[in-house]
Amino acid sequence: MTGNTVIPGMIEAHLHLDLCGMDTFEENVQSDSYRVLRALKLAQDNLKKGYTTVRDLGDRNNIVISLAKAIKDGLVMGPDVLASGVIITPTEMGNDFFGAMYAECDSCLLYTSDAADD
């Protein structure tokens, strides 16, 4: 290893394996089976660049969650994937632009142990 440097695996903290930067309309009409294969390639590309862990911050139809399970189960090679799945967002213009990537939620019920006493 003379003349080389060894570093620990890096962490990519914000990416979307289900998006590749192409025209969004083109991405939205691609089948989920194609999208998961493309996400696998992007995950493997990140691994080759030295990222042993990636944090995916949103996809549609839980594609990346399924990919993360396949990697963890040893079915395919890739980095450790921390996947969030569908993005929860308030209703706003533009959410439908990314297809089924967003789940809209305009209110929430907060439960605390104190609320049970009321």
C-alpha positions in Angstrom: 0.0 0.0 0.0 3.0 2.3 -0.3 2.0 5.6 -1.8 -1.7 5.0 -1.2 -4.1 6.4 1.4 -6.7 4.3 3.2 -9.7 6.1 4.6 -12.9 4.8 6.3 -16.0 4.5 4.3 -17.8 7.8 3.7 -21.4 8.6 4.3 -23.6 10.3 1.6 -26.1 12.1 3.8 -28.6 13.4 1.2 -29.5 11.7 -2.0 -32.4 10.2 -3.9 -31.5 6.9 -5.5 -34.8 6.9 -7.3 -34.0 10.2 -9.1 -31.2 10.5 -11.6 -31.5 14.1 -12.7 -33.2 13.4 -16.0 -36.4 15.1 -17.1 -39.0 14.5 -14.4 -41.7 13.6 -16.8 -39.5 10.9 -18.3 -38.7 9.5 -14.8 -42.4 9.5 -13.8 -43.5 7.4 -16.7 -40.8 4.7 -16.1 -42.0 1.5 -14.5 -41.1 0.7 -10.9 -39.1 -2.3 -12.0 -36.9 -0.2 -14.2 -36.6 2.4 -11.5 -35.4 -0.1 -8.9 -32.7 -1.3 -11.3 -31.6 2.2 -12.0 -31.5 2.9 -8.2 -29.4 -0.2 -7.7 -26.9 1.1 -10.3 -26.7 4.5 -8.6 -26.2 2.8 -5.2 -23.4 0.7 -6.6 -21.8 3.7 -8.3 -21.8 5.4 -4.8 -20.2 2.3 -3.3 -17.4 2.4 -6.0 -16.8 6.1 -5.1 -16.2 5.1 -1.4 -19.6 5.7 0.1 -20.3 2.7 2.3 -23.5 4.2 3.7 -26.1 6.4 1.9 -29.1 8.1 3.3 -32.0 8.3 0.8 -34.4 11.0 1.6 -37.4 10.0 -0.4 -38.7 7.9 -3.2 -41.9 6.6 -4.7 -43.6 3.3 -3.9 -40.9 2.4 -1.4 -38.5 1.4 -4.2 -35.4 2.3 -2.1 -36.7 0.6 1.0 -37.0 -2.6 -1.1 -33.5 -2.0 -2.5 -32.1 -1.5 1.0 -33.6 -4.9 2.1 -32.2 -6.7 -1.0 -28.7 -5.3 -0.1 -29.0 -6.2 3.6 -30.2 -9.7 2.7 -27.2 -10.1 0.4 -29.2 -10.5 -2.8 -27.2 -7.6 -4.5 -24.1 -5.7 -3.6 -24.4 -2.1 -2.5 -23.8 0.3 0.3 -25.8 0.3 3.5 -28.9 2.3 2.7 -30.9 4.3 5.2 -34.2 4.9 3.4 -37.1 7.1 4.3 -39.6 6.0 1.6 -42.3 8.3 0.6 -41.9 12.0 1.7 -44.6 13.3 4.0 -45.3 16.9 3.1 -48.1 19.5 3.5 -50.4 20.0 0.5 -48.7 22.5 -1.8 -48.3 23.3 -5.5 -45.7 21.0 -7.2 -46.2 17.9 -5.1 -47.7 16.1 -8.0 -44.7 17.0 -10.2 -42.7 14.1 -8.7 -45.5 11.5 -9.2 -46.1 9.3 -6.1 -43.0 10.5 -4.2 -45.1 12.6 -1.8 -47.8 11.8 0.7 -49.7 14.9 1.7 -50.6 15.5 5.3 -52.1 18.8 6.5 -52.7 18.0 10.2 -51.5 15.6 12.8 -52.7 14.2 16.1 -50.0 14.6 18.8 -50.4 12.0 21.6 -48.5 12.4 24.8 -48.9 10.5 28.1 -50.4 13.7 29.6 -53.2 13.7 27.0 -54.5 10.4 28.3 -55.3 12.1 31.6 -57.5 14.8 30.1 
